[in-house]
Amino acid sequence: MALPMPVSVVLSDALPSVTSTRRSVVDLEVIVPAYNEATRLPDTLRAAVDYLAGLPLTSRVVVVDNGSVDGTAAVVDQLDTGSVEVVVIGCSRPGKGAAVRRGLLTSSARFVGFVDADLSTPLDTLARAVAELTSGAEAAIASRHAPGASFVHPRSLGRKVGGSAFRALARPLVTKVRDTQCGFKFFQRSAVQSALLRCRVDGFAFDVELLRQVQADGGRIVELPVAWRDDTRSTFRPLRDGLASFTALLRLYRGAHR
């Protein structure tokens, strides 16, 4: 009988180098960026570790606490995660992109990627992602707009219009990718860590910059159509975060044409 794995908590990110913070090698690491997710995270982690325990891979979940003030790290520390290790690390730099970048750069796994804390993308997409990466793709990402994808719940008009405009602007930067923003992306570790060295965006446009750099290195990106279930408790605010994302996207355009 497998003994429960401990939950490790490392909240400081004031460390001298990326390599000094890397964890032991596993086949697959799942990064979960978290800001004030104490209420939602326990169910998310239980679902994740239950699914990972059924895969023929060694795996780990890494929660990146992005300056939470609601006791997110303490809640995670109290969980019994069974045979799958859960690690909590800190990221004092604000922004989802900053949190994801810290998780990805400190990984030693063969395959590494991130999922949103609300699990809007079905967890069984992971098996498909790993299959594509094993077959040689550098990135396997969930897509809400690839053929065969669907939205479980209707989206508001504002989200539809804003999303369409954002995709139109992102398309020239990340070619042949229909959905840059779905919060489920997995990579060959070597490919993503190379790309991240040139990434600077900390907010929600982080995905565009990262995928652009993966393609710049010659990496192949595979989109996986999913049935996406929007969580009404999402931390994304269309006006505030949408404007910030468009601004970051315009900066990427300026950088691409210098």
C-alpha positions in Angstrom: 0.0 0.0 0.0 1.4 3.4 -1.0 2.1 5.8 1.8 0.7 9.3 1.6 3.1 11.8 0.2 4.0 14.8 2.2 3.1 18.3 1.2 6.2 20.5 0.9 5.9 24.3 1.4 8.5 26.7 0.2 7.0 30.2 0.1 10.2 32.3 -0.5 11.3 33.0 -4.0 14.3 35.1 -3.0 16.7 32.4 -4.1 20.1 32.9 -5.9 19.3 30.9 -9.0 16.6 28.9 -10.8 18.7 25.7 -10.7 19.0 25.8 -6.9 15.2 25.6 -6.5 14.6 22.7 -8.9 12.8 19.6 -7.6 13.6 16.0 -8.1 13.0 14.4 -11.5 9.5 13.0 -12.3 7.8 12.2 -15.6 5.2 14.9 -15.3 4.7 18.1 -13.2 1.4 20.0 -13.1 1.8 23.6 -12.1 -1.3 25.3 -10.5 -0.9 29.1 -10.1 -2.9 30.3 -7.2 -4.0 33.7 -5.8 -6.4 33.5 -2.8 -7.6 30.0 -3.8 -8.0 28.6 -0.3 -11.7 27.8 -0.9 -11.5 26.2 -4.3 -8.0 24.6 -4.2 -8.7 21.6 -2.0 -11.3 20.1 -4.4 -9.0 20.9 -7.4 -6.0 19.2 -5.8 -8.0 16.1 -4.8 -9.3 15.7 -8.4 -5.8 16.3 -9.8 -4.0 13.8 -7.6 -6.7 11.2 -8.1 -6.3 11.5 -11.8 -2.5 11.5 -11.8 -2.4 8.4 -9.6 -4.1 6.5 -12.4 -1.5 7.5 -15.0 1.5 5.2 -15.7 3.8 8.1 -14.9 5.6 9.5 -11.9 4.1 12.9 -11.2 3.9 15.9 -8.9 1.6 18.8 -8.4 3.2 22.2 -7.8 1.0 25.0 -6.4 2.6 28.4 -6.9 1.2 30.8 -4.3 1.2 34.2 -5.9 1.0 36.4 -2.8 -2.2 35.0 -1.4 -3.6 36.5 1.9 -6.3 33.9 2.6 -4.1 31.0 3.8 -3.8 29.2 0.5 -0.5 27.5 1.4 -1.8 26.4 4.8 -4.9 24.8 3.3 -2.8 22.9 0.8 -0.5 21.7 3.6 -3.4 20.1 5.5 -4.4 17.9 2.5 -3.9 14.2 2.4 -2.7 13.8 -1.2 -2.2 10.0 -1.3 0.6 8.7 -3.4 1.1 11.9 -5.5 3.4 14.6 -4.1 2.1 18.1 -3.8 4.6 21.0 -3.4 3.8 24.6 -2.6 6.3 27.3 -3.7 6.0 31.1 -3.5 6.1 33.8 -6.1 6.1 37.4 -4.8 6.0 38.9 -8.3 2.3 39.6 -9.0 0.6 38.2 -12.1 -0.4 34.8 -13.4 2.4 34.8 -15.9 5.0 35.4 -13.2 3.6 32.5 -11.1 3.5 30.1 -14.1 7.0 31.1 -15.2 8.4 30.4 -11.7 6.7 27.0 -11.6 7.9 26.0 -15.1 11.5 27.3 -14.7 12.0 25.4 -11.4 10.9 22.0 -12.8 13.1 19.0 -13.6 10.3 16.9 -15.0 10.3 15.5 -18.5 7.0 17.1 -19.2 5.7 20.1 -17.4 2.7 22.4 -17.8 0.0 24.3 -16.0 -3.7 24.2 -15.4 -6.0 26.9 -14.0 -7.2 26.3 -10.4 -10.8 26.2 -11.5 -10.2 23.1 -13.7 -12.3 24.5 -16.5 -10.5 22.1 -18.8 -11.3 18.4 -18.2 -8.4 16.6 -16.5 -8.5 13.7 -18.9 -7.0 16.1 -21.5 -3.7 15.4 -19.7 -3.4 11.9 -21.2 -3.9 13.3 -24.7 -1.3 16.0 -24.0 1.3 13.5 -22.8 0.6 11.3 -25.8 1.3 14.3 -28.2 4.5 15.2 -26.3 5.7 11.6 -26.3 5.2 11.6 -30.0 7.5 14.6 -30.4 5.4 17.8 -30.1 7.1 20.6 -28.1 3.7 21.8 -26.8 0.2 20.4 -26.3 -2.4 22.9 -25.4 -6.1 22.8 -24.8 -8.2 24.7 -27.3 -11.8 26.0 -27.0 -11.8 26.9 -30.7 -10.2 24.0 -32.5 -12.6 21.7 -34.5 -14.5 19.5 -32.1 -14.2 21.9 -29.2 -17.2 23.3 -27.3 -18.4 25.6 -24.5 -20.5 23.8 -21.9 -22.1 27.0 -20.8 -23.0 30.0 -23.1 -20.6 32.9 -22.8 -21.6 36.5 -22.2 -21.6 38.8 -25.2 -18.7 40.8 -23.7 -16.5 37.7 -23.4 -17.4 36.6 -27.0 -16.5 40.0 -28.5 -13.4 40.5 -26.4 -12.2 37.0 -27.0 -12.7 37.3 -30.8 -10.8 40.6 -30.9 -7.9 39.2 -28.8 -7.6 36.1 -31.0 -7.6 38.2 -34.2 -4.7 40.3 -32.7 -2.8 37.2 -31.4 -3.1 35.2 -34.6 -0.2 36.9 -36.5 2.1 36.5 -33.4 1.3 32.8 -32.9 0.6 31.3 -36.3 -1.8 28.3 -36.8 -3.0 28.4 -33.2 -6.7 29.1 -32.7 -6.7 29.6 -28.9 -3.7 31.0 -27.1 -5.5 31.7 -23.8 -7.0 28.4 -22.6 -5.5 27.7 -19.1 -4.1 24.3 -19.9 -0.7 24.0 -21.6 1.9 21.3 -21.4 5.4 21.2 -22.8 8.7 19.3 -23.2 10.6 20.8 -20.3 13.7 21.7 -22.4 11.5 23.5 -25.0 9.5 25.6 -22.5 12.5 26.5 -20.4 14.4 27.7 -23.4 11.4 29.8 -24.6 10.9 31.3 -21.1 14.3 32.8 -21.0 13.0 35.4 -23.5 9.6 36.0 -21.8 8.8 39.1 -19.9 5.0 39.4 -19.7 3.5 38.8 -16.2 -0.2 39.1 -16.9 -2.8 37.2 -18.9 -1.0 37.8 -22.2 1.8 35.7 -20.9 0.5 32.7 -23.0 0.9 34.6 -26.3 4.5 35.5 -25.6 5.3 32.0 -24.4 3.8 30.2 -27.4 5.4 32.8 -29.8 8.8 31.9 -28.3 8.2 28.2 -28.6 7.4 28.7 -32.3 10.5 30.9 -32.7 12.6 28.0 -31.6 11.0 25.8 -34.2 8.7 24.0 -31.7 5.6 22.2 -32.9 2.3 23.2 -31.0 -0.6 20.8 -31.0 -4.1 22.0 -30.1 -6.4 19.6 -28.2 -10.1 20.4 -28.6 -11.9 20.4 -25.3 -15.4 20.9 -23.8 -14.7 24.0 -21.7 -16.7 24.7 -18.6 -16.4 28.3 -17.4 -16.2 28.8 -13.7 -18.3 31.8 -12.5 -15.7 32.3 -9.7 -12.9 33.0 -12.2 -10.4 35.7 -11.1 -10.3 37.1 -14.7 -12.1 40.4 -14.9 -13.0 41.3 -18.6 -12.6 45.1 -18.2 -9.6 45.3 -15.9 -7.7 42.2 -17.1 -8.9 42.4 -20.7 -7.5 45.9 -21.1 -4.2 44.9 -19.5 -4.0 41.9 -21.8 -4.6 44.0 -25.0 -2.0 46.5 -23.8 0.5 43.7 -23.3 -0.3 42.3 -26.7 0.4 45.6 -28.4 3.8 45.7 -26.6 4.5 42.3 -28.1 3.6 43.6 -31.5 6.0 46.5 -31.1 8.7 44.1 -30.0 8.1 41.8 -33.0 8.5 44.7 -35.5 11.6 46.3 -34.2 
